[in-house]
Amino acid sequence: MPTDLRGTTIRWTYADGPMKGKHFEHSFTDDTVTWKDAGEPKPSADSHAKYEFQRISDDVYVVSYLSNHGFTLTTVVDERSGAIVSFASNEKDLVVQRGNLERTVAPA
């Protein structure tokens, strides 16, 4: 089990909220996350940001980043149950979205 997300790619699908049914893929380097719609071949040029990661327990962690579009996405991931909960916010809105972890590819 990784103690951080470097070299990891995570894919999840939202079950509710404005992104219901959307599949997203997040790839992490030392200090940057890049994201894309899982159906797209590559991320757009502005789909990357600095991120913060904190493990809560062996199976649960939280990751958060501020996109170039002014939204902060904070996601709690429960690896054991496969559940995710995301909080997307900007200066006007706050949305809670729930979903399912599809896949985590950890570094070799």
C-alpha atoms as an extended CHARMM CRD file, in Angstrom:
* protein
*
       108  EXT
         1         1  MET       CA              0.0000000000        0.0000000000        0.0000000000  PROA      1               0.0000000000
         2         2  PRO       CA              1.5900000000        3.2900000000       -1.0490000000  PROA      2               0.0000000000
         3         3  THR       CA              2.1860000000        5.9100000000        1.6130000000  PROA      3               0.0000000000
         4         4  ASP       CA              1.7940000000        8.6050000000       -1.0380000000  PROA      4               0.0000000000
         5         5  LEU       CA              0.4080000000        8.8720000000       -4.5710000000  PROA      5               0.0000000000
         6         6  ARG       CA              3.6050000000        9.4180000000       -6.5870000000  PROA      6               0.0000000000
         7         7  GLY       CA              3.5230000000        7.2820000000       -9.7160000000  PROA      7               0.0000000000
         8         8  THR       CA             -0.0830000000        6.2350000000       -9.0910000000  PROA      8               0.0000000000
         9         9  THR       CA             -3.0710000000        6.5160000000      -11.4290000000  PROA      9               0.0000000000
        10        10  ILE       CA             -6.5610000000        6.4490000000       -9.9330000000  PROA      10              0.0000000000
        11        11  ARG       CA             -9.8280000000        6.1100000000      -11.8260000000  PROA      11              0.0000000000
        12        12  TRP       CA            -13.2960000000        6.7100000000      -10.3890000000  PROA      12              0.0000000000
        13        13  THR       CA            -16.8820000000        7.2250000000      -11.5260000000  PROA      13              0.0000000000
        14        14  TYR       CA            -19.3730000000        9.6080000000       -9.9540000000  PROA      14              0.0000000000
        15        15  ALA       CA            -22.7490000000        8.0980000000       -9.0280000000  PROA      15              0.0000000000
        16        16  ASP       CA            -24.4660000000       11.4160000000       -8.2950000000  PROA      16              0.0000000000
        17        17  GLY       CA            -24.0730000000       15.1820000000       -8.5590000000  PROA      17              0.0000000000
        18        18  PRO       CA            -23.3310000000       17.2460000000      -11.6500000000  PROA      18              0.0000000000
        19        19  MET       CA            -20.7000000000       14.7530000000      -12.8560000000  PROA      19              0.0000000000
        20        20  LYS       CA            -22.9740000000       11.7110000000      -12.4600000000  PROA      20              0.0000000000
        21        21  GLY       CA            -21.8790000000        8.8940000000      -14.7610000000  PROA      21              0.0000000000
        22        22  LYS       CA            -18.5410000000       10.5470000000      -15.6250000000  PROA      22              0.0000000000
        23        23  HSD       CA            -15.3420000000        8.5080000000      -15.3740000000  PROA      23              0.0000000000
        24        24  PHE       CA            -12.1940000000       10.3890000000      -14.3640000000  PROA      24              0.0000000000
        25        25  GLU       CA             -8.5600000000        9.3830000000      -14.2870000000  PROA      25              0.0000000000
        26        26  HSD       CA             -5.9920000000       11.1250000000      -12.0640000000  PROA      26              0.0000000000
        27        27  SER       CA             -2.2410000000       10.5410000000      -12.4700000000  PROA      27              0.0000000000
        28        28  PHE       CA              0.1650000000       11.7040000000       -9.7720000000  PROA      28              0.0000000000
        29        29  THR       CA              3.8420000000       12.6990000000       -9.9160000000  PROA      29              0.0000000000
        30        30  ASP       CA              5.9520000000       14.0310000000       -7.0450000000  PROA      30              0.0000000000
        31        31  ASP       CA              3.8610000000       17.1790000000       -6.6180000000  PROA      31              0.0000000000
        32        32  THR       CA              1.4860000000       17.4220000000       -9.6020000000  PROA      32              0.0000000000
        33        33  VAL       CA             -1.7760000000       15.7100000000      -10.4800000000  PROA      33              0.0000000000
        34        34  THR       CA             -3.0150000000       15.4970000000      -14.0660000000  PROA      34              0.0000000000
        35        35  TRP       CA             -6.6340000000       14.5390000000      -14.7350000000  PROA      35              0.0000000000
        36        36  LYS       CA             -8.8070000000       13.6810000000      -17.6940000000  PROA      36              0.0000000000
        37        37  ASP       CA            -12.0650000000       12.0990000000      -18.6680000000  PROA      37              0.0000000000
        38        38  ALA       CA            -11.1840000000        8.3980000000      -18.6880000000  PROA      38              0.0000000000
        39        39  GLY       CA            -12.4410000000        8.1020000000      -22.2660000000  PROA      39              0.0000000000
        40        40  GLU       CA            -10.0590000000       10.7460000000      -23.5940000000  PROA      40              0.0000000000
        41        41  PRO       CA             -6.6270000000        9.7530000000      -24.9290000000  PROA      41              0.0000000000
        42        42  LYS       CA             -4.7970000000       12.5400000000      -23.0700000000  PROA      42              0.0000000000
        43        43  PRO       CA             -5.5230000000       15.4080000000      -20.6730000000  PROA      43              0.0000000000
        44        44  SER       CA             -6.0350000000       18.9680000000      -21.8420000000  PROA      44              0.0000000000
        45        45  ALA       CA             -3.1360000000       21.3950000000      -21.4480000000  PROA      45              0.0000000000
        46        46  ASP       CA             -4.6780000000       23.0280000000      -18.3640000000  PROA      46              0.0000000000
        47        47  SER       CA             -5.6660000000       19.8270000000      -16.5310000000  PROA      47              0.0000000000
        48        48  HSD       CA             -2.8680000000       19.7230000000      -14.0080000000  PROA      48              0.0000000000
        49        49  ALA       CA             -2.2600000000       21.2170000000      -10.5790000000  PROA      49              0.0000000000
        50        50  LYS       CA             -0.2470000000       20.9170000000       -7.4020000000  PROA      50              0.0000000000
        51        51  TYR       CA             -1.9350000000       18.5160000000       -4.9790000000  PROA      51              0.0000000000
        52        52  GLU       CA             -1.8930000000       17.6020000000       -1.3030000000  PROA      52              0.0000000000
        53        53  PHE       CA             -2.2920000000       14.0510000000       -0.0070000000  PROA      53              0.0000000000
        54        54  GLN       CA             -2.8820000000       12.6790000000        3.4730000000  PROA      54              0.0000000000
        55        55  ARG       CA             -3.4650000000        9.0960000000        4.4920000000  PROA      55              0.0000000000
        56        56  ILE       CA             -6.1120000000        8.7830000000        7.2420000000  PROA      56              0.0000000000
        57        57  SER       CA             -5.8220000000        5.0330000000        7.8260000000  PROA      57              0.0000000000
        58        58  ASP       CA             -4.5020000000        1.9750000000        5.9940000000  PROA      58              0.0000000000
        59        59  ASP       CA             -7.5020000000        2.0630000000        3.6350000000  PROA      59              0.0000000000
        60        60  VAL       CA             -8.5810000000        5.7190000000        3.6090000000  PROA      60              0.0000000000
        61        61  TYR       CA             -6.8840000000        8.8300000000        2.2790000000  PROA      61              0.0000000000
        62        62  VAL       CA             -7.7490000000       12.3100000000        1.0950000000  PROA      62              0.0000000000
        63        63  VAL       CA             -6.3490000000       14.2090000000       -1.8810000000  PROA      63              0.0000000000
        64        64  SER       CA             -7.0370000000       17.8390000000       -2.7610000000  PROA      64              0.0000000000
        65        65  TYR       CA             -6.0750000000       20.2320000000       -5.5500000000  PROA      65              0.0000000000
        66        66  LEU       CA             -6.9890000000       23.6440000000       -6.9430000000  PROA      66              0.0000000000
        67        67  SER       CA             -7.5590000000       23.5630000000      -10.7010000000  PROA      67              0.0000000000
        68        68  ASN       CA             -6.6920000000       26.3630000000      -13.1010000000  PROA      68              0.0000000000
        69        69  HSD       CA            -10.4560000000       26.8420000000      -13.5240000000  PROA      69              0.0000000000
        70        70  GLY       CA            -10.8420000000       28.0730000000       -9.9310000000  PROA      70              0.0000000000
        71        71  PHE       CA            -12.3650000000       24.8930000000       -8.5010000000  PROA      71              0.0000000000
        72        72  THR       CA            -10.9240000000       22.9980000000       -5.5660000000  PROA      72              0.0000000000
        73        73  LEU       CA            -11.5720000000       19.2630000000       -5.5980000000  PROA      73              0.0000000000
        74        74  THR       CA            -11.1060000000       17.4070000000       -2.3240000000  PROA      74              0.0000000000
        75        75  THR       CA            -11.7230000000       13.6630000000       -2.5020000000  PROA      75              0.0000000000
        76        76  VAL       CA            -11.8120000000       11.0640000000        0.2510000000  PROA      76              0.0000000000
        77        77  VAL       CA            -11.0150000000        7.5680000000       -1.0330000000  PROA      77              0.0000000000
        78        78  ASP       CA            -11.8530000000        4.3880000000        0.8740000000  PROA      78              0.0000000000
        79        79  GLU       CA             -9.8200000000        1.6940000000       -0.8610000000  PROA      79              0.0000000000
        80        80  ARG       CA            -11.4350000000       -1.1610000000        1.0750000000  PROA      80              0.0000000000
        81        81  SER       CA            -15.0570000000       -0.3100000000        0.2310000000  PROA      81              0.0000000000
        82        82  GLY       CA            -14.2580000000        1.3500000000       -3.1010000000  PROA      82              0.0000000000
        83        83  ALA       CA            -16.2470000000        4.4510000000       -2.1280000000  PROA      83              0.0000000000
        84        84  ILE       CA            -15.1950000000        8.0070000000       -2.9030000000  PROA      84              0.0000000000
        85        85  VAL       CA            -16.6800000000       11.3130000000       -1.7620000000  PROA      85              0.0000000000
        86        86  SER       CA            -15.6380000000       14.5370000000       -3.4850000000  PROA      86              0.0000000000
        87        87  PHE       CA            -16.2100000000       18.1410000000       -2.4810000000  PROA      87              0.0000000000
        88        88  ALA       CA            -15.9460000000       20.5270000000       -5.4330000000  PROA      88              0.0000000000
        89        89  SER       CA            -15.9830000000       24.2210000000       -4.5870000000  PROA      89              0.0000000000
        90        90  ASN       CA            -15.2160000000       27.6650000000       -5.8910000000  PROA      90              0.0000000000
        91        91  GLU       CA            -16.0640000000       31.1590000000       -4.6320000000  PROA      91              0.0000000000
        92        92  LYS       CA            -19.7860000000       30.6140000000       -5.4000000000  PROA      92              0.0000000000
        93        93  ASP       CA            -20.5970000000       26.9110000000       -5.1780000000  PROA      93              0.0000000000
        94        94  LEU       CA            -20.0220000000       23.8370000000       -3.0630000000  PROA      94              0.0000000000
        95        95  VAL       CA            -21.0720000000       20.4310000000       -4.4020000000  PROA      95              0.0000000000
        96        96  VAL       CA            -20.7720000000       16.9980000000       -2.8100000000  PROA      96              0.0000000000
        97        97  GLN       CA            -20.4690000000       14.0450000000       -5.1970000000  PROA      97              0.0000000000
        98        98  ARG       CA            -20.2500000000       10.3710000000       -4.3770000000  PROA      98              0.0000000000
        99        99  GLY       CA            -18.9010000000        7.5910000000       -6.5020000000  PROA      99              0.0000000000
       100       100  ASN       CA            -16.9140000000        4.4250000000       -6.8450000000  PROA      100             0.0000000000
       101       101  LEU       CA            -13.2290000000        3.7410000000       -7.1630000000  PROA      101             0.0000000000
       102       102  GLU       CA            -12.6970000000        1.8130000000      -10.3750000000  PROA      102             0.0000000000
       103       103  ARG       CA             -8.9870000000        1.2380000000      -10.3780000000  PROA      103             0.0000000000
       104       104  THR       CA             -5.7700000000        2.2180000000       -8.6890000000  PROA      104             0.0000000000
       105       105  VAL       CA             -2.5190000000        1.5040000000      -10.5020000000  PROA      105             0.0000000000
       106       106  ALA       CA              0.3620000000        1.8400000000       -8.0720000000  PROA      106             0.0000000000
       107       107  PRO       CA              4.0090000000        2.1280000000       -9.1060000000  PROA      107             0.0000000000
       108       108  ALA       CA              5.9350000000       -1.1290000000       -9.4950000000  PROA      108             0.0000000000
